[in-house]
């Protein structure tokens, strides 16, 4: 989607708003709501027992059990790169990062996604001058990690980053996927 198309869609009053499915882990219910009604911070997830992806409030999720007791050396190296890139924003230990990857069904695939995020962040961060802008870029990267491309403009509203920069980050992230 070009910047012009993105802005036109954002400003258009006549476009039909897409509906998105949300899941409540406490009740097990799936409902459809307009994309613009999604709450900030919700994640797009493949939930066991639910057909297709749904949006979920991450505060209602429980950690999965550990699936992999050990991670191979190449994966640990990737995790260290991810941690180093995002340390300013997510100050957790290598062991805590590893624990999260041990809970993934496919930690190698998950690490690939996170490496894409880290490399997108690294490629764009030098254009920014303040900590607040870097924090907002990190938030945008996390939104990209947890959302389909069509939903970014609805679930991320920049306060410091200009629209052109947000568009370039989004395009870069999804083109590297």
N, C-alpha and C positions, 0 to 999 in steps of 0.2 A: 504494500500500500504506500503510495507516495505521500509526501507531507501535505500536498494540496488535498488529496482525497481524504486523508486523515482529518484535516481541519474542516473540510466540507461536511463530513459525516458527523463530526463533533458538534458543529454549529447547525446542522440541518434539523428542522422541526418536523419534517415530513417523513423521515426514515422510520421504518417499522423496527422497533427495538427487539433484539433477540431475547429469548427466554433462556435461562440457565437453571440447571437442577442443583438444589442444595440438599445436603444430607445432615440430619441431626443424629449423632451417635447415641444420644441419651434415649431417644424415642425409636430410633431405627427408621424414621420417616424420611421420604424423599419428596420434595416439593419443587415446583417450578416458579421462578420469580423473574422479573425483568432484570437484565444485565445491570442496569443502572442502580438497582436496589441492593447489589452485593455489598457486604460490609467490608471496609478496609481491613486488610490482613488475612482474609479468608484464603484458603489454598485450594487448588484444583487437584483432586486426588482420585486415584484408582482404589476404591474401598472394597475389600473382600466381601463378597456376597451381594454387591450392587453392580448391575449391568452398566458399564460405561463410566466415564468420569463424572464426578460431582464436586461441588464446592463444599468445603467443610470449615468450620471454625476450628483453627488449630488448638485453641485453648481447651477444647472438649475431647481432643484425641489422647489416647493412652499410648505410651511407647510400645512398640512391637517387641516380642521376645528376641533375644540374640539368636540369630540363625547361623552365623559363621563364627566359630571360636577364634579362628586365626585368619589374618589377612596376609596375602602374599606381599613380598618386598616391594614390587612395582606399585602396588596399591598404596602402601604406606608412604612411599615417596610422593605419590600424587596427593595424598591427604596432607602431607607436610606443605606442599606448594599451595594448596587451597587455604590451609590455616594461615600461612604467611601472608597471603594476599589479603585476607579478610580480618587479620588480627586486630586492626584498628577498630573494627566494628563488632567483632564477635570474639571476644577475648576468652577463649576456652583452650584447654590443653589438647595436645595431640591425642592423648588417651581418650578424652571426651569426644573428639572428632571420630576416632577409630570406633568407639562404642556405637556411635550413630550408624556408621557404615556396616558394622557387624549385624545390625538389626535389619538391614535392607535385604530383600530377596536376591537382588543382583547388585552387589556393591561395586563391581567394576563399571557397570552401566551408570550407576548413580554418581560415581567419581568422575566419569566422563562428562556428565551434565554439569557438575560443580566445577570441573576444570574449564569448561566453556564459559561459565559464569565468571570465574577468576580471570580468564584471559580477556574477556570483554571488559571487565572492570579495569584491568591493568592498561588496556589500550585506550581507555577514555579518561581515566582519572587525571592525567597530566593537563588536561584542558581546564581543570577546576582550580580555584585559588583558595577556597575556604574549607574548613572542617565541615561546616554545615552542608556545603555543596557535595562533598565527598560522602557524607552520611545519606544525603538524598539519592546520590548515585547508587550507593549500596542498597538502599530500599528499593530502588527501581530494579536492580539486578535480582533481588530476592523475589520481587513481583514477577519478573520474567521467568524465574525458576519454577514458580508455583502457579502460573497462569498460561492459558493458550494465548497466542498472539492477538487474536481478535478482541480479547478482553482487557488488554493493557490500558487502553485509554479510559476505560470505565473504573478500573480498580486502582489506578495510580493517578493522582492529581499533583503535578509538580508545584512547589511553591517557590523554589529557587532556580531550578534548571529550566532553560527555555525550551519551547516546544521542539525546535529543530534538534537540539542536543538529545532530548528524550527520544525523538524519532530515530536518530542515528544510532543510539545505544540499542534500541529495540530491534532495528533492522540488523545490526551487527550480531546481536545475541542469537536471533532466530535464523540467520543465515549460516552461523557456525554450527548450529544443532545438527 
